[in-house]
Amino acid sequence: MTAKKAKIKQTYKSQTYPKFKTVNGNHPLKAIGDDYSVEYKVRKRHGGKVAAFNFDLAKEIGLIPQGHPNQMNPDLEASILDTFAIIIINEFDQMNNRKFPEEDIKKHTYMATRYLQLQHPTKLGKTSGDGRSIWNGQVKHKGRSWDISSCGTGATRLSPATHTKNKFFESGDPTISYGCGYSEIDEGMAALFFSEILHANNVGTERVLGLIEFEKGYSVNIRVHENLMRPSHIFNHLKQGNYDTLSSLVSHYIDTQEKNKTWSKVPKKETDRLDFFLDRQSEVFAKMAADFEDEYIFCWLDWDGDNILMDGSIIDYGSVRQFGLYHSEYRYDDVERFSTSIIEQKSKARYIVQTFAQIVDYLKSKEKKTIKEFTNDKCLKNFDEKFIQYKDEKILYKVGFSKKHSDFLLKKDLKLVQKFRKAFSYFEMAKSKKGVEKVADGINRSAIFCMRDILRELPQLYLTRNEFITQDEFIEIIKSNYATKKDLEDTAYRKKQLSDFQKYYWELVRKTAKGMRQSESKVLLDVSIRSSIVNKYDRVTGDSITTIVDRLMKKRPKINSEELYEIMKEFTQFQTLDPDQDRSTSSEERRPSKFMTGMFKIVREYREGL
Amino acid sequence: MNLVFYGGGDDNDNSELNSECLKLVNKKSPRITYIPSCSYDSEWHFKKFVDHFQKHKVTQFIHFPIDVPFDKILLSEVLKSDLIHLSGGNTYYFLKHLRKSGMAKLLKEFVKRGGVLTGLSAGGIIMTPIITTASFPAWDRDENEEKIKNHKSLDLVSFEFFPHYVNSRRYDQVLVNYSKKSKRPVYATPDGSGIILKEDEITFFGKNYAFYKGKKFILSQHLT
């Protein structure tokens, strides 16, 4: 033993982590039984090590005490491995009469939940769901609860492979990639970085609690959210006409939202609760669709309600991306089909809300009507109105107006806000004349203008010049690397839009200044400071995350879980673009470490990409 | 030539020195550009910088990172500023990007035209002939991760600048030794203190020290 190790042994005081014991497969939804999930016995999976652990999240959900140092210790690592390094004893194991040591088998069963997935042929959700995941349970802390699930815990009967090949697979079977039930460490790493960044920027998302690495790059990726139910978890029961299960699941969701204080003033009467649920869901999905558009988040939404949680948060980072520009025509190539595009996400979200209306009506009337009968449901009007409202709020946020200024403008001159948004949208939507091109994993017609750049520079230029900038200057600032000479040619319509953009921008500033009794320069200065944060030059994209994770994986043997946590934290802080955050700074600018500098260079290189 | 060197510290430490800077500008509504040493989280530092100067009724600010690509349009406005502030940070990284971006040359021209150039810590060192003082003392030095070999800098003054000076034996030992080798005097400035150069007149704000040919001097001409 080295002197250093001996010292650690001397100073380390044994600790216990009792909360981990409560994560044992039990979950309130188990009570629903086979309709909701397939229950599996699980056993310990040996040979794992903790590759990453999200100390902040573990504290937030009460798994470790608030004052716990962000350091791994033998007891914590043992608790993590004992709780999460598990694998299901699946149908293949049972059919082949495999025996496992009794002490390795956990007491309780764990759920692989059923949900609708469009890639499953029957489209009823009877055979689809968690193909390689199980739910570890639920933790409660300070009056709130969190669901925990793990991905990569073995092949379940709900995977597409089992259904299409009509056989059960051995966990880890190398002949069937996705259906083998394992996940890979790089997937988990990408989800960890991406989800923490989006969370820090107030986008709803699952979060990664930890990654347990096994040989050959396999891993168990532990995910946490207040409620891991997806719309697809209830849509299957609507399709199948399972009234009781549907009712129980909707009730569970409403109850959880209420208990977690996510929703307040929830009515007591059952039918009122359902109406309340529908109202909230249309708002939640309207906000989600607006946020995705405005933050350029690509999340493959479809009628099945998969890839998204009931509260509009992101789950499954496999195909999630954040674009640098508004590449609204990008489509992911999933071999058998192309994905939806960002711009189509809204209609898919709207359709999901329409399905919620169908569910609520069914639960109230006990009579299932067709989805078409809800084409004009008032919840869709609510969705449309809220969508516009969020878009209007968001454009002012992106420009750099504070909440107070934004509220004022929305109240006093909504039309002006919308006129500006229209001009903004013209440039944001502009695409390359080169047309649709093949990209690494799909197709795209490139956006040509970088709106963040103009929003960052314009208030500074107005502040110093106190006049419009020229058309050439505007285009010079806004043009991206995707723009060709042809793309930048002047047209009368573009000139008009350019003029409108500046005219309405100034009007917004003037209106605010007058209404707030401030000088125009004061308003512009506030906008300028906020905008420099919101529209930071370097913003992460999906491609940059993939490249960073590749680089991290190459360096990984030398990086332990604590170092990885620090890297993740620093990187997340660098990418937190919330001007309302109270961030303390030292008197001098910090220069990132050499490794982080490499990461930032990647972010810069891919800043306009997919 | 109008230059201000800040020894270091936060805005509270430098409140009066900031007022002196604005006196140098002598304009009712001056335009100030903030050039961060590194863009990393410079938006937040810029915010603090603005918060402070706003108290002095300044309303025109430009945030101008030079380690990210920038366009000529904003640059032309930067060069019309009344005051340009170079922030603190890693001196080597800062110098590398000032040179790479072409700003080093433009800043010299800005000063020649009568613009006020101010620098805190690394920003101050950058204004001198050479940035060697960033490499010591061993317990508080900048790492030359950029592996810069040419340490020559803007060369706007004939002295070297040592920020964050603490009047103690261990600092003195290092500075005395260095000054024996250096051709120029080294001005050592604690946090909150500064050096003001107005045309050819030099004023020491707060306590300042000089190390020259192996000897230490206390600099007078205090403003406070």
Interface residues (C-beta under 8 A of the other chain):
Chain A: E457 Q460 L461 L463 T464 R465 I469 E473 E476 I477 S519 S521 K522 L525 S528 I529 S532 I533 K536 Y537 D538 Q573 F574 R583 T585 S587 E588 E589 R590 R591 P592 K594 T597 F600 R604
Chain B: G8 G9 D10 D11 D13 R31 P36 S37 C38 S39 Y40 D41 S42 E43 W44 H45 F46 K47 K48 V50 Q54 T59 Q60 F61 I62 H63 P65 V68 D71 K72 I73 L74 E77 K80 S87 G88 G89 N90 Y93 L120 S121 A122 E145
